[in-house]
Amino acid sequence: MGGKRAAWAACVGANMRKAAVSSAVVGLILLIASALLAWLITPSYIARLPGNYDKTRTYDATIRTLFNPSALAAGNLAGAIRTGIPATVAENVRVQQTSGNTALVQDTRTISAGGSTLGKTVTPYALDRQTLEATGNHPSNWNVTPAQGLTVSWPLGAKQQNYTGWVYETSTTTTLKYAGQSQQGGISTYAYRSTVPPTPIKNQQLLASLPKSLPVSLVPRLSAAGLISPAQVASLSKAFPGATSIPLGYTYQAADTYYVAPATGLVVNLSNNETEMGGIALPNGSVIPLIPVLSYTYHASPDSLSAAVDEANSGSATITTWGVTVPIAAAAVGFVLVVLGVFLWMRGGSKGRPMQTARPERHPSPAGGVR
């Protein structure tokens, strides 16, 4: 009978030790998985620019000044400038290709008014899918525009700090200064402001739609309209003696504010004030400003703001789920399973030890011996 009990106890102990090992192994796997999910998988594969990203934002704009080159060429100075025009600015950001952590992103910006397109640029960038900064680390067959800093958005997990932004009109950079928090569309955002002083326009797509020169015959009219001083007229005569036309140059300046959802880096709203100024290009490279070619302000339309807020909330929830909630739950279950494994192992060891039988009590025999 004692042998059967010992065998039974050994069997129970072995099974408990097997269960202990299984519990501990599963628990350790969950602990490792939670760490990988929180610190590697989510930042590297979930919290980055998706390979299928394709979004369009629309902005309500007011054109303060619009220059009509055809009217100017015809000598109609009064008809060359229009003011107070309602307009729409649309920006489409689309990922065309990806290569590891690098994405080929096409940024298309269109300004339209009254059913007509006033300007359009299409710019391809190679971006780091996590930092959203322009990068030179991309496949050699990608046709991209060289850039620096942020181009289309902020990185996921935007911080309360200054960033470097790319100004595609001038091919220069600007400081995106952190300016505090702001409620936009019902969510808290970080505000960033940038100021671009008058800087020569280098974007060839913008320059292609603008006149390259000004007939000298129009200079007196510009002077009479107060757009150019008599001293500047005299300097033009010296700079371009005997010329029938004068080369034109263009500058860009801006005062912009962007409202960014910090978790996803999405720009949910903005308040931009931009001006493209046309002027006379002097031989020394400077430009005498004459006419605002395009001066406008714009901000997100109600529908676009609502869509951006929904996207920001959805993206934030996804990041929180896979980067915080699931790892914490997995770590908690893993810890419990490891503790249970240790407990079962200890119990299994005690069950597996053979039972001690009581030794019979010895009594002295009548003969004085021991029975």
Secondary structure, 3 states (H helix, E strand, C coil): CHHHHHHHHHHHHHHHHHHHHHHHHHHHHHHHHHHHHHHHHHHHHHCCCCCCCEEEEEEEEEEEEEECHHHHHCCCCHHHEECCEEEEEEEEEEEEEEECCEEEEEEEEEEEECCEEEEEEEEEEEEECCCCEECCCCCCCCCCCCCCCECCCCCCCCCCCCEEEEECCCCEEEEEEEEEEEEECCEEEEEEEEEEEEEECCCHHHHHCCCCEEEHHHHHHHHHCCCCCHHHHHHHHHHCCCCCEEEEEEEEEEEEEEEEECCCCEEEEEEEEEEEEEEEECCCCCEEEEEEEEEEEEEECHHHHHHHHHHHHHHHHHHHHHHHHHHHHHHHHHHHHHHHHHHHHHHHHHHHCCCCCCCCCCCECCCCCEC
